């Protein structure tokens, strides 16, 4: 039946392609292997890949398991209501478990607590379909099914001809009209004042989330409309994201002093969980989503900077020495010819990228280019985090000045920022793409610093944010990854998204609105799924985390082997 589907017209290929995804890769190199072997469904005659069959098997197993768990949970609630009804003649809501107790029970039911009898017991309860265990595990099972379904939808959009492909076109008027409407709506409906001491601090959490949000909107519109004239701005937005990696991670490790393996694993999960399964589902290289390896690398470098001899981090002199040493290492790696490729050559299987448009380029060219553009800005972020208490005190002292002195000081700061901005625009920002790229690593901190100063200049500015952009700032990783497959499309592994997903042909703006709503909604769900599964699989207990990750790896391996065997011994005969 599968071969007949492949031989039919391309429009029915999605029903086979929907089997791509969850269990494609076993280790870090799985995505690279799949990328080297996979082909677009409409162009292959060999049938589905083992990973596609594995996903079908996973869905066949997980979907009814989740539905049965829902039934068990409903029965459990019904019995609980009946018991309370017999006790006092009515439902005693006070006797029902609280939300916190319910969540704790789910976590306990789904978390393996070390390689011991309890872990074995949990696995046996799952395999024996223990109703109580399944009822407590229903939410996590639903998240797994949702993840598989979303991956199938991505394959349907990007690897089949089920939906059409539209051409990109850029209109400066339309570009800024859409963004202007979004900003107006955000100001009109989501402007919010935050109370408390934290809201008055320089670069508080809500301000940085809002910053990420409005930049992400422009970044996505740049890709969707192919707004090439916005290239230099987009480079600054990406630099700002990397700056936040240095700033945020340094602040956390410097203040919390939590260098545990569980905290590190949770960060790696957040950065790479989704992209791992997307690469496996679509046969793409890790480097196609270059933001993820960049953030991963610079997070590792911040962790190394503060983690080594971390008991001496309270000594400012020693900490400054470590930061300077890391700066020297960065200079050597990226500035000395040949060093970068020599150090990264062993990781070519993971970080290599063969651009279908430029097969003549070295596999590590893309990685060197992307990481090199922002090789210093994460260090600037670390320095700003280190100086943050002093800078915050300066802003507080300025706020405490007499009104005349305060406004004169602010006016002088604004005038100085304007003069610097004009000079930066004339000498750097107005350059062409390739000339600008040469200057970007050494100058990107200038406009970022100007924005930070102006955005946080007054207490009123610091405590007010547009919550629409703050919300979008929380799902930037998901929107970045999904844009390649359910907003725009590539049609083949490792290709850039040069076409638009077209659901309503002939109506580009209506189509834009429809696919954008689905795209943002799916990104929000994946954000929730990633964090909820992280809570279950990567808890704060090291032994429990190791056991959970091992169990998940075994499950993925089992599904993949089942898919490979089914394809080899049944589907190809």
LINGIBEL-V197815 format. One record per backbone hydrogen bond with DSSP energy under -1.0 kcal/mol. CO is the residue of the C=O (numbers start at 0). NH is the residue of the N-H. Records with the same first field share a line. If there is no record, write none. Layout:
BEGIN
CO = NH + NH
END
This chain:
BEGIN
0 = 4
1 = 5
2 = 6
3 = 7
8 = 11
9 = 12
11 = 14
12 = 15 + 16
13 = 17
15 = 18
16 = 19
20 = 23
26 = 29
28 = 32
29 = 33
30 = 34
31 = 35
32 = 36
33 = 37
39 = 42
48 = 52
49 = 53
50 = 54
51 = 55
52 = 56
53 = 57
54 = 58
55 = 59
56 = 60
57 = 61
58 = 62
60 = 64
61 = 65
62 = 66
63 = 67
64 = 68
65 = 69
66 = 70
67 = 71
68 = 72
69 = 73
70 = 74
71 = 75
72 = 76
73 = 77
74 = 78
75 = 79
76 = 80
77 = 81
78 = 82
79 = 83
80 = 84
81 = 85
82 = 86
83 = 87
84 = 88
90 = 92
91 = 94
97 = 101
98 = 102
99 = 103
100 = 104
101 = 105
102 = 106
103 = 107
104 = 108
105 = 109
106 = 110
111 = 113
113 = 115
115 = 119
116 = 120
117 = 121
118 = 122
119 = 123
120 = 124
121 = 125
122 = 126
123 = 127
124 = 129
125 = 128
129 = 133
130 = 134
131 = 135
132 = 136
136 = 140
137 = 141
138 = 142
139 = 143
140 = 144
141 = 145
142 = 146
143 = 147
144 = 148
145 = 149
146 = 150
147 = 151
148 = 152
149 = 153
150 = 154
151 = 155
152 = 156
153 = 157
154 = 158
163 = 501
165 = 499
170 = 174
171 = 175
172 = 176
173 = 177
174 = 178
175 = 179
176 = 180
177 = 181
178 = 182
179 = 183
180 = 184
181 = 185
182 = 186
183 = 187
184 = 188
185 = 189
189 = 466
191 = 464
196 = 199
197 = 200
200 = 203
203 = 207
204 = 208
205 = 209
206 = 210
207 = 211
208 = 212
209 = 213
210 = 214
211 = 215
212 = 216
213 = 217
214 = 218
215 = 219
216 = 220
217 = 221
218 = 222
219 = 223
220 = 224
221 = 226
225 = 227
226 = 229
227 = 230
229 = 233
230 = 234
231 = 235
232 = 236
233 = 237
234 = 238
235 = 239
236 = 240
237 = 241
238 = 242
239 = 243
240 = 244
241 = 245
242 = 246
243 = 247
244 = 248
245 = 249
246 = 250
247 = 251
248 = 252
249 = 253
250 = 254
251 = 255
259 = 263
260 = 264
261 = 265
262 = 266
263 = 267
264 = 268
265 = 269
266 = 270
267 = 271
268 = 272
271 = 275
272 = 276
273 = 277
274 = 278
275 = 279
276 = 280
277 = 281
278 = 282
284 = 287
285 = 288
288 = 291
289 = 293
290 = 294
291 = 295
292 = 296
293 = 297
294 = 298
295 = 299
296 = 300
297 = 301
298 = 302
299 = 303
300 = 304
301 = 305
302 = 306
303 = 307
306 = 309
308 = 311
309 = 312
311 = 314
314 = 318
315 = 319
316 = 320
317 = 321
318 = 322
319 = 323
320 = 324
321 = 325
322 = 326
323 = 327
324 = 328
325 = 329
326 = 330
327 = 331
328 = 332
329 = 333
330 = 334
331 = 335
335 = 338
337 = 341
338 = 342
339 = 343
340 = 344
343 = 346
344 = 347
346 = 349 + 350
347 = 351
354 = 357
357 = 360
361 = 364
362 = 352
363 = 367
364 = 368
365 = 369
366 = 370
367 = 371
368 = 372
371 = 374
375 = 379
376 = 380
377 = 381
378 = 382
379 = 383
380 = 384
381 = 385
382 = 386
386 = 390
387 = 391
388 = 392
389 = 393
390 = 394
391 = 395
392 = 396
393 = 397
394 = 398
395 = 399
397 = 400
401 = 405
402 = 406
403 = 407
404 = 408
405 = 409
406 = 410
407 = 411
408 = 412
409 = 413
410 = 414
411 = 415
412 = 416
413 = 417
414 = 418
415 = 419
416 = 420
417 = 421
418 = 422
419 = 423
420 = 424
421 = 425
422 = 426
423 = 427 + 428
424 = 429
427 = 430
431 = 435
432 = 436
433 = 437
434 = 438
435 = 439
438 = 441
439 = 443
442 = 445
443 = 447
444 = 448
445 = 449
446 = 450
447 = 451
448 = 452
449 = 453
450 = 454
451 = 455
453 = 456
457 = 461
458 = 462
462 = 193
464 = 191
465 = 469
466 = 470
467 = 471
468 = 472
474 = 478
475 = 479
476 = 480
477 = 481
478 = 482
481 = 484 + 485
482 = 487
486 = 500
488 = 498
491 = 494
495 = 497
498 = 488
499 = 165
501 = 163
503 = 506
506 = 510
507 = 511
508 = 512
509 = 513
510 = 514
511 = 515
512 = 516
513 = 517
514 = 518
515 = 519
516 = 520
517 = 521
518 = 522
519 = 523
520 = 524
521 = 525
522 = 526
523 = 527
524 = 528
525 = 529
526 = 530
527 = 531
528 = 532
529 = 533
530 = 534
531 = 535
532 = 536
533 = 537
540 = 544
541 = 545
542 = 546
543 = 547
544 = 548
545 = 549
546 = 550
547 = 551
548 = 552
549 = 553
550 = 554
551 = 555
552 = 556
553 = 557
554 = 558
555 = 559
556 = 560
557 = 561
558 = 562
559 = 563
560 = 564
561 = 565
562 = 566
563 = 567
564 = 568
565 = 569 + 570
566 = 571
END
